[in-house]
Amino acid sequence: MRDMLRAIISYRFFILSSVKNDLKIRFLRSKLGTLWMIIHPLMQVLIFALILSEVLSAKLPGIDNKYAYALYLMAGTLGWSLFTETITKCVGLFIDNANLMKKMAFPRICLPLITLGTMLVQNMLLLLAIFIVFAALGHFPGVQILWVPVLTLLTLFLSLSLGTLLGVLNVFVRDIGQVIPVVLQALFWLTPIVYNLQILPPATQAWFRLNPLYPLITSYQNVMVYNKPPLWGDLTGLIVGTLVLGVIALVVFRRASAEMVDVL
């Protein structure tokens, strides 16, 4: 661990420049540039809001705003997009950078950290866009909004730990890269993003609460829409699980790092 931290510090400028280049190359040929990082998730929210708000808006008590459902969707989408996009990028991270890993001598841990930086910048831009939309719709979050950076870091480290572990395994078992999108699609509908859990029968709610993303996404919605604190009681288990998962991911990554280059 000490050697890994030294390597990260020594290659900090390489990590920062790689994050900058990653963002630049991603939208180099696009006229709207980085705006696409904001447009895609917001358009998805808009579609859901227009189609479903008339049906579900009455199911959102505690929000005195006729655009309540759109607000609820945007809050959930902020956390969900960070989680899924980080995992998706990490799953193919080592395969996509195979040539770089073979030709350049650098600490392999830099690759997940570059992803971390890229996803963090992208999420900050989306958060800014959501705040602008909130203001346009007449919704101004209260003091609980200050918990958003904490929730963002938790989401980022959870998805980075899980994504790095899956990315290493995907090098040796390529089927993982095909399975993950299907699992994420199913997980999307098992997480209260486009619906409120209170509309479900109590027995069904109990099963949905077993989803580890439930307290995380609900906490986003609490602080951004309802002006309530995060679900710290439920988040405690998720925080502990994230720490354990992070340690496992680091151990697996460190042991498989040399062998990955040979397989790639």
N, C-alpha and C positions, 0 to 999 in steps of 0.2 A: 504493500500500500504506500509506503514511504517513497519507494522508487517511482511509483506511478504518479504521485503528487509532484515529485521533482521534474518528471518528464513533462507534465502538464504546464508547470511554471516555465520551463525552458522553451516550450513550443507555444507559448501563449500568443505570440504574434502570428504564428502560422495558423492557429485556430481562428483568431479574429479576422485575418485576411481571407481565410477560406469561407467564413460565414458571409463576408461581404461579397466575395466572388460568386458564392452559391446563389445569393439573392439577385445579384446582377445578371448572371447567366440565365437564371430561370425565366426572366422576363425581358431579356435583351432584345428579342425580335418582336416584342409586343408593344403596340402604340400606347396602351394604357398602363403598361409597366406593372408596378407593384399594386395598382388598384385591383388587379384580378385576384389578389390574395384576400381582398375584402368583398369583392362582388360575388364570388362563388357562394360562400356561406350565407351572405345576406339574401341572395336570390332564392336559395333553398328555403330560408325562413319566410320570405315573402309569399312563396308558393303555398307553403303549409298554412300560413296565416290566412290567406285569401280563401283557400278551399275549406279549411276546418274551423275557422274562428266563429262562423255563424252557428256551428253545431256545438262547440265546446266553450264558448265565451262565458256562458252562464254557469259553467262548472268551475270557475276560478274565483271563489270568494276571497274577499280581502283586498281586491284591487279596484280602486275607484277610477277606472279609465276604460273608455270604450275600445281601446286598442290593447286591452289586457292580454289577450291571447298572443298577439304579436310580441309583446314585451316578454312574456313567459318563454316563448320559443327562442328569442334571441339570447336570453340568459342561459338557457340550457345548451344552445348551439355553441356558445363561447367555450364552455368546458369540453363538450363532446368533440368539437373540431380539433382542439389541441390534442386530445387523447388519441383520436383515430389517425390523424395525419402524422403524428410522431411515431406511432407504432408502424404505420404503413411504410414510412420512410426508413425506419430502422430495420424492418424485415429484409429489405433488399439492399441495405447499406453496404455490406461487405462484398456482395456479388457485384453491385454497381461500381464499386471502387477497386475491383480486382487488379486492374492494370496499375493503379496508383500504389497499391500495397506491394506489388511485385517489383516495381521499378524504383520506388523511393524508400529510403530508410527513415522512418519516423515512428513515434509511439502510436500503436494502433488505437489506443484509447482516445486519440484526438478525433477520430471519426464520429463516435457518438456525441462528443462535446460540440462538434461543428453542427450536428443535427439539433442539439439543444439550443444553440445560439440562433439558428435559422428559425426554428419553431417559435422561440420566444419573441423575436422581432415580428414575425407574422401575426402572432396572437395579440401583441400590443397594438398593432395597426387595426386589427379587427375590433378590439376593445374600444379604441378611439372612435371607429365608425359607429359602433353600437351606441356609445354615449351620445353621438350626434343625432342618431335616429331617435333615441329616448327623448332628447330635448325637443326634437321636432314633433313628437307625439304627446308632449306635455307631461312626461314622466321624469322626475328628478330624484334619483336614489338618495337615501339618507346616509347617516354616518356609518352604517353597516357595510357600505361599499368599500370601506378601507380594508376589509378582509379579502378582497379579490386578489391582491398580489400573493397572499398566503395560499389561497386555493389554486392559483395558477402554478406556483412552485410545486405544490403537492401533485397536481395533475401532470406536470411536466416530468417530475422524477418517477412517478408511477409508470407513465407510458414509456419513458426512456429505459427504465430498468427492465420492464417486460419486453419492450421492443428489441433491446440489445440482446437479451437472452434468446429471443426468437430468431433474431438475425444471425446469431452464431449457429443455432441449430439448423437454420435454413441453408447454410453453406453445405452441410452434410446430408440433409434430407430436404430436397427442393420442394417436396409436396407441401411443406409448411407455408410457403409463399402463396400457394393456391388456396389453402384452407382459410387463412387469416381473413381475407375479405368477406367470406361467407359468414364466419363467426362474428365479425364486427357488424355485419348487416343485421344478424339476428339479435345481437346485443343492443343495437340501436332501439329496436322495438321493445326490448325488455327493460329499457331505461326510461323514466318519465321525462321525456323531452317534448314530444308532441301531444302529450296528454298529462293530466293531473292524476296522481295515484288515488286521490280521494274518490274518483268516479268509479273505481273498481270495488267489487265486493270485499268485505273485510278479510275473508279467507284467502282471496287472491292477492290482496295487498301484502299479506304476510310472506308469500312466496316471492313477490317482486322485491321486497325489502332485503332479501338475501343477496341480491345483485350488489357486488362491492362498489359499483359506480352510483348506486342509488343515493347514498348520503353525499357524495361529491357533487353530482349534478344538482341535487335538491338544494345544497348549500349555495351554489351559484344563484339559483332562483330566489332563495331566501334573501340574500344580501342585495341583489340587484333589483328585485321586483317587490318583495314583501317588506323590505327593511327589517328583516329578522336576522339573528345571528346564525352562523353555520351550525350544522348538526354535530357538535363536537363529540357528543357521546358515541355516535356511530362512526365518526371520523377517526376516533382513537385507534380502533382496530385496523382501519385502512392505513393509517400512518405507520403502525407497527409492521403490518404486512408489506408496505412499500420498502421499509428499511431492510427487512429480511430478504425481500426479492432483489433489492439492490446489491446486497452482499453476495447472494447466489449468482447474480448476473456477472459481477466482477470476477468471482472465482472461476466460473465457467469460461468467461472471456479470456482471462489470463492464461488458463491452462490450454485453451484451444487456439490461442493466437498464432503460434508458430505453425500448427498443423493446418490452419485455415489457408495459409498462403500456398501450401503444397496442393491442397484440394482445388483451390481456385485456379 
